[in-house]
Structures are given as C-alpha cells and as structure tokens.
Amino acid sequence: MEPLLDLDLPSEDATRALARALGARLAPGDVLLLEGGIGAGKSLFARALIQSLQDAPEDVPSPTWTLVQTYDTRAGEVWHADLYRLTGPDEVLELGLDTAFDAAICLVEWPDRLAGEAPPDALTLSFEVAGDSARRVKFRGDAARWRPVLEGAVLV
C-alpha cells in the first residue's frame, strides 16, 4: 500500500508536536499501529499523544512489561499496548484488545504480533531513525478514512 504521507521529523519536539496534533483528531474506535525498530520513536510518540489528551498530564510508562496501559482522557479511554513480548495472536485476545479496538483509542506498538487480528481500518505509522533525534514516519491506511484526519493534523 502506498503511503498516504511520508513525513520528516527533525527532532523529538517535532515528534511530540505531531503526536499532539494527531491526538486532537482521534476518537474512540481509532487504532494507530506503531511500527519501527527499538529506539525509532514509537514510545515517545505514544507518550506525547496520551499526555496531550489528559487534563493533567501524568507519567506514561512504556507498557513493555505490563503489555497494556489504559488511560481515561477527555477524548475517551486510551489503550497503549506494547506487543513485543507476545508469542502469538491468540494472546492478543487474552488482553482484550479486540474489544478495545471498537471502544477506545488504541495505540499498538509492535503490531506485527497481531497477525490477522489488526483492524482493517487502522492507521499504520512506520517510524525509522533518520539522525540523532530525527525520525521519518510513513502513514499507511485507507485514504478516504484517514486523509481528513491527517489533513487536520499535518500539512498533506
């Protein structure tokens, strides 16, 4: 699938700004699949997005060991999942992600572990290192569904 958008983020501040802008356009049922290697910026992006939706920003730890962290925000419930340690898609169902995909804003790191359980209308963000703190992110998803969201968050 051709990327909807290929964006250079020159700094961590630029990554945080993108997360805040995109977070402001999300609603329950929106699923973001965050791809990229270790240190590519997935957790930084997720943390900034979640904090931007909280009335009083709180600590947002990586869910690497807990697998899922949930947050009540002014936009609704947010689920942040890190699936790195999962060994199969059946474990996704045990976490309750399939239900959360319909009812919450979901940020999923290591979405390859979902196998066929990823929602077909999810937006995939592929992060890659482009310098010390610079990142490149490519957005893939259904254009009719996600282009209006992206246009409101970034210049497309």
Secondary structure, DSSP 8 states (H G I E B T S, - for coil): ---SEEEEE-SHHHHHHHHHHHHTT--TT-EEEEE--TTSSHHHHHHHHHHHHSSS------TTTTSEEEEEETTEEEEEEE-TT--STHHHHHHTHHHHHHHSEEEEESGGGGGGGS-TT-EEEEEEE-SSS-EEEEEES-HHHHHHHHHHHS--
